[in-house]
Structures are given as C-alpha cells and as structure tokens.
Amino acid sequence: MIDVGERKFADPTLKRVREMFAQDFPGVMGRVTKMFLGPSDSSLIEIQVKGPDSDYIYSVSDEIKTLLRNVDGTFDIKSDWENRITTLKLEVNQQNARRAGISSNDVAQALETYFSGRIISEFREGDDIFPIVLRAQDRERYDLDRINSVSIYSSARGVSVPLMQVAEIRYETQFARIARENLFRTVTVQAKNQIMSAQSMVPLLEEKLAKIKEKLPPGYKIEYDGVIGDSAESQAAILANLPLCIAIMVFIIIAQFRSYRATSIVFLTVPLIIIGAAFGLLVMQANFGFMVILGLYALAGIIINNAVILIDRINIERKQIEYSEQQTAEQSNQQNFEAVINASLRRLRPILMSTCTTIIGLMPLILSKDVLFYGQASTIAFGLAMGTILTLGFVPVVYTFFFKIKPVKSDKHQTQRESEQA
C-alpha cells in the first residue's frame, strides 16, 4: 500500500508501478489498483460464464477476454481460473505393486513425505513446541527427473523400491482452480478500464455478448457480476417500493389540490430534470452509477416541491379574485391570467433562493471532486439549476393550457390596437 499524499499523484504512480512490473518483473502477475470508496470498484467489470463443461466455459471466457481487449482503455484482463498448469499424473501398476508388497497408501505417504514433508517428532524449548519435519531437499524436490527414483517403503516386506518400478508417471495440463457458484462451474472474467466505468462498458459489449449467448447450448449462460450485478440488485430493491412511494405522493398531492389537472402538472415537471442532469454529467465528466440514480430520485423530489409551491400560489391568487355577474368571459379570463402572472412573480425569488442555497451547499463536493459523491452532487446541482429555470416557465404555461386560461395581451398593445381601429 502506497500513500502518495495528494490525489493528483495517484494516477502517475499507478502508471509507473505498472511499467515497473512489465519491464523489471515480466514473470510476475502484478495488479496495481487504486483504493476506492463503496462496496466495489466502479471501473471493474465482471462477466461470468456458467455451465457443466469446464473446457467449454473456459473457451467461452477466452472469447470474452478478446472482446474486452478490443475496448479502448481496458487493462488487467484475467479470469479467476487463471492459466492452465502442468501436473503429474501417477498411475500405480497394481500388479507390480502387489508383487513388491507395496500398497497405494504406501505410494501416497512416500510422495507426501518427499514433497510436502511429514512430522516425525517435536522439539520442545520451554513453552514452545517446534515440529520436526522430514522431507527431501530443495534441489531434489524441484527436479522432476528425480521423482522416478523416489524410494517407496513397503510396510509389509520392510524394503524400499523405486517409484518407477511400481508406477507410471506422465505429464498433463489441467486448470489451476475450478470455481463454482451455487454448485455450477463458473468462470469469472475481470477487467478494468482507465476512461470508463463498468456501467459505461456494458453498451459497448452487449451486442457482441448477445452473439456469444446465441451459440450457447442449453444449461449454459453468461451474466454480469460485481458492480453491475450489485447495482442491478440495488435498483431492483428500490424499484420494488417505488410504485408504493409514487402512489403515496399522488394521493398527497391530490388531497392538497383536489384536482387531477394540477396533480398532472406537478408530475409532468419530473422529466425536466433529465436535461440538466445529463448536461452536468457531460460537463463535469462524472460517471453514471448507482449514486447518480439516487441523486436523480432526490432531484425529482425537489423539482416536484417547486412545482407544488408555484401551483399552490396560483390557486391562492385565483381565489382572491372578486368575480361579479356583470363580468364577461373575457374579463374573467384576463383576471385568471393576471393571477398566474402575479403568482409566478411572487414565487420567483423564494424558489431561486432555495435553489441557489442548495447548489452552494453541494459546491464543496463538486470542487473537491469527492470520490463517492462527485457524480451525485454534479447531477443534483446542474439538474436543479436547469430544472428550476424550466419549471418556472413550464408550470405557468401548462397551467393555463390545462385550466383553459387564454393568454392576454398587455394594456399597451391593446391601447395601440384600439387607436389603430379608431
């Protein structure tokens, strides 16, 4: 673990350490990572291949590795099964072994003693006990040519015979490890990207992965894991209760305004947040992830609050109008239109002040580029700024449309038109 002091030195240090491993230690599988906040690394993508045949799913994982290599900025591509390794397979000739008085257990014990060692006694020094292990010397254990001459002791006859007399040794390749998930053989392919998050890589891989999935036989499947799987589970947990929350919000707003039209206007303002949020993520170069989604939910609540305040003031202004029987429909429409204008002007300053204070409160997270909340803060700040401006213009216009209030020209234009007619 290296403490580089300031965050700006992290990426150059990562680059130098990776170059060091590649140039000075080519035989080492070195992986250099940057510490992150949260349950998982947002730049790490994991794709799983599941099925009964180890060789087949391993070959499919190689195809996925090739897809990942073609994505710009991808590095540290590996699978948890790693590369195949060479192993020694020992087949005991039972006929020769019985003739020599050696059992398979004698062969197993002799090889375990030769390579791993066997405790034959203990050495006590005060309260400490040290095991005494018997095994072959290093130069013998790492020389595979010496394995044929390993002596196998016959417990029945009390003699030793060489291993090559009772067994045949051959070299084979096999997997270093076989991982399972829910008892199914599973190969997990991992990769990181320097310029994109795991969520951003999914659209680039989806079409090519779909072609590989089409060729899979029954019983095999490919799925995302890691940060993408965790994000999907978190979103599913949120979406499970989202309809109930929306239903409660609709009920409260209907109870407040006692109007379906006013409630519709309130919820029509929610899509306006997407404009500012997308612009903020693009300008600030922030990654889209689960924290940003939470920010969008919070932003929707703030925009709805602004719409409720504005519509409530319009209703108050309309209730204060004194209608008379001598009024024409045009005069009544003019009073309603003026009520909409006056309410918008009266709520302009409070809404803008609350928006500005909220954005200022988010500025420390944006300026410091907080590792965990930078994307969320950028989404809320830009979405709130543009969403508020759009809401102040959107709500009055839609209100006049829904409640059939026709626009009225100013007195100046009306006087000019009357003079022209005269």
N, C-alpha and C positions, 0 to 999 in steps of 0.2 A: 504494500500500500504506500503510495507516494502522495504527500501533501505538497501541492505546487503553489500554495499561498493564495494567489488570485485566480479567479475563474478563467481569465483570458489566457493563462498559461497552460490550461488543461489540454486543449486540442493539439498545440505544438508538441507537448510532452508525449501524448499518445502516439503521434506520428513518429517521433524519434525512437521510442521504445519498440514500435513495430518494425522499423527499419533495422534496429539493432538485432532483433530476433531473426529477421530474414537474412542478414548479412553475416553475423557472427555465430549464430546458433541455428543453422539450417535443419539440423536433426531434431530440434525441439518444437513441439506443438505448443507455441506460446500464444495466448489470447490476452490482449490488453483491453480492458474495459474501463469506462468512466462510471463513477458512482452516480446513482440516481435516487430520486425520491419516489415513494409509492411502492405498490406490491410487485411491480415488474418493470422492466426496461422498455420504454415506448419504441425504441429503434430495433428491438429484437423480434423477428418474425419466426414463428414455429409452425411447421406443417407436418402432420402425422399421416403415415400410411399404415393401415391395419389389415391383417389377413392371416390365414393359416400357414401359407408357404413362405418360409424365411427367405429363400433365394429370390422369389418373385417380388416381394415387397422391398427387398434391398435393391433390386434392379430398378424398381419404380422410384425409389428415393434418389438414385443416381440421376434419373431424368429430371426430377425436381431440382436437384443441385444445379444442373445445366441451365434450367430456367432462371434460377436465382443469379447465376453468374452473368447472364445477359442483361440484368438490371443494373443501370449505372449507379456507382457508389456502393455496391454490395461487397462485403468482405466477411471474413470469419465464417465461411460456409462449412458446415460439418453436420454429421449425424451422430446420435448417441450410441449407435452400434460401432462407430469408428471403422477402421480398415480391417480387412481380413488378416488373420495371423497364422503363422505356420505352427503346427502342433505335431507331436509324436504320437502315433497310434501303435499301441503294443498289443499284439495278439499272441496269447500263450498257446503253444502246442501242447495240448493236454496229454497226448500220448507220450511225448518225450518227457514232460514234466513228471508224470506218474512213474516213468521208468527211473528218473533221477531222484524220486522221493520228494518232489517239491510241489507244493500247492499254489494256487493263485494268490492266496493270502500271503505266502512267503515272498512272492514276487512284489506284491504291493508294499509290504513292510520294508523290503530292501530298498526299493526305489524312493520311498518316502524318507528313509534314513539318509540315503545318498544325496537327495536334492534339498529337502526341507529340513531334515535333521530330526533326531529323536532324543527326548530327555532320558538320560540313563542314570542320573543321580542329581544330588543337590549339594550346594556348598553353603554352609551357614556361617555368617560373620556377625556376631551379636544378635540383633533382632532381624537382620536382613537375610533373606534366603535367595541365592542365585542358582538358577538351573544350569546343569552341565549338559550340553547338547552335543551329540555325536553326529557329524555329517562330513561329506567329502570336502576337500579343499576347493577354493575358488577356481583355480586353473583346471581342475578336473570337472567341476560341475558345469562350467561354461564351455567345455569342449564336448560337443555332442558325439564325436567319434569314440569317446571313452565309454559311452553308455553300453556298448556291446560287451565290454569286458567287466561290467559290474558283477560282483560276486553275489550269488543268491545262496543264502544259508538254508540247508534242509534241516528242519527241526526233527524230522523223522529219522534220518540217517546220520545227522551230525556232521555233514560235509558241505562244502561250498562248490557251486558250479557256476560258470559264466552265464550271463543272461542270454547270449546268442545261442546257447545250446538248447534252451527250452522255450524261446520266444522269437517272434519275428517283428522287427521294427520298421515302420515306414512313415514317411512324412506326408501330412495332409494339411490343407488350409480350411479354416473354419472362422466363424465370427468371434470377435473378441468378447462380445456380450450380446445377449438377446434380451431386449426389454419387452415387458408386457404391460398392458393396461386393461384392467378388467378381464384378465386371463387371455387376452388376444395379443398375439405378437404385434408389436408396434415399433416402427422406425420413426423417430422424430428428427426432422431436418431443421437446422437452425441457421440463421444468417442475420447480419446487421447491415445497416445502411447509414452512410455518412450524411446524406442530404434529405432523406425521407424517413418518416415514421413507418411502423409496421402497417398501420391503417392505410397510409397512402400507397403502400406497395400492393395491397390487395387488388385494386382495379387493374394494375398492370399485369398481374399473374392470373386473374380469374379466367380469362378466355382460354389461355393455354392449359391451365389446370383442368378446365372443363373437357378439353380434348383427351387428356390422360384419363379422366374419370370415365369417359365413354368406353374406353378399351378395357376397363377393369372387369374381371369375371365376378359372378355372384359371390358374396362373402368378403369382398374387399372394399375398402372405402378410404377416401382422403378427406381430411378435415383440418381446420385451423386449431391451433392450441396457443398457449402462452397469453400474451397481452390481448390478442384478438379474441381468443376464447373467453378470457376474463371480462373483456369489455362487452361481449355479446351476453354473457350471463348477467352482468350488472344492468345492462339496458333492458334485458328481459324482466328482471326483478322490478325495475322502475315502471316499465310499460304494463306490468301486471296490475299495478294500482293506479295507473294514470287515468283510465276511464272513470274510476270512482272519484278521483280528485276533480276531474273536469265536470262531472255531474254535480258535485257539491258546489263548484264555482258557478255553474249555470243557475243552479237553484238560488244561490245567494244573490246573484245579480238580478234575476227575475223578481225576487222578493224585494229588492231595492227599488227597481224602476217600475215594476209591474207592467212591463212592456217587452214583448218579444222582439220588436224592432230595435229598441235601444240595446237589448242584450246581443242581438246580431251585430250591431255596430261595434260593440266592445270587442267581440271575438274576431271581427274582420281586421282589427289592427294588429293582431299577433303576427301574421306573415310579414309585416313590415320590418321586423327585427332581423330577418334573414339578410336584407340588403346591407345594413350596417355591419352585422357580424361577419359576413363573407368579406366585405371590404377591409375590416380590421384584421382578419387573419391573413389576408393577402399583403397588406401594407406592413404589418409587424412581423411577417414571416414566422408565424406561430403554427404549431402542429395541431391538427384536428384530432381530438381524442375524447375520452370519457369526461374529463374535467371541463372541456368546452361544451359538451352536451349539457352538463349540469348548469353551466353558465347561461345557456340558451333558455333553460326552464326558468331560472331566476329572472332573466331579462324579460321573458314573456309576462311574468307577474308584474314587473314594474310598468311595462307599457300598458297593460290592462288597467292598472291603477290610475295612470294618467288619463286614459280614456274615460274611466268611471268618473273621475273628478270633473272633467270637462263636460260630459253629458249631464251630470247632476246640476252643474251651474246653469246650463242651458235650460233645463226644466224649471229651475228656480226663477230664472228671468222670464220665462213664458207664463208662469203662474202669477207673476206680479203685474202682468198686463191687464188693464181695465178695459173690458170689452163693453160695447153698447149696441143696442138694437139698430141704431142708425148707421153703424159701420157696414161698409161694403166688404165683399170678399177680398178685394184688392187691398183695402186698408188693413184688414186683419192679417193678410199675408205679409204686408210691409212691417207690421209690428212684430210678428214672429221672426221675420228675417233680421230685424234690428236686435231682437233678443239673442239670436245666435251670434251675431257680431259682438255685442256687448259682453256676453259670457266668454267668448274666446279671448277678448282683450283683457278681461279681469283675471282669467286663469293663466294667461301667458307668462307673467312674471313668476308666480309660485311654481309652476311646472318647470320652467327653465332654471330657477334657483335650485330646486331639488335635484334636477339632472346634473347641474354643474357640481354641486357638492358631492354627489355620488361618484362622478368621474374623477374629481380631485382626490377622493379617498382611495381610488384604485391606482392612481399615478405611481405611488411607491412600488407596487408590484410590477408595473409596466417598465418603469425606468431602471429598476434593479434587475429586470429580466428574471424574475423568480422562477426557479426550476419547475416548481409544481403548479403555480397559479398564473404563470405568464399568459398562456393561451386563454384561460378563463377570463382574466382581467381585461385582456385586449378585446375579447368578444363582447363583454358587458359594456365596456367604455364606448367602443365605436357603435355597437348596436343601439345603445341607449341614446347617444348623440344624434345619430341619423333617424332612429325610430321616433324620438320625441319630436323632431322637426317635421317628419312626415305625418305623425299623428295629429299635430296641431293644425295641419292643413287638411288631412284626410277626414277626421271626425266631423268637423262642421259641414263639409261638402256632402258627405254621405248622410248626415243627419237631415239636411234639407231635402235630399232625394227621397229618403225613406218616409219622412213625415210630410212630403209634398208641399214644401215651402219653396216658392219660386224666387229666384234672385231678383232684387230690386235695384234699379239704377240710382245713383246718388242724386241729391237735390240739384246740384249744379248742372248735371246733364239733363235732368228733367226740365229745369227752367229754360235751358238753352233750346230744348226741343219745342217747348211751348211758344217761345218767342219766334222761332222759325216758322211755326204753324201760323202765328198771328201775322 
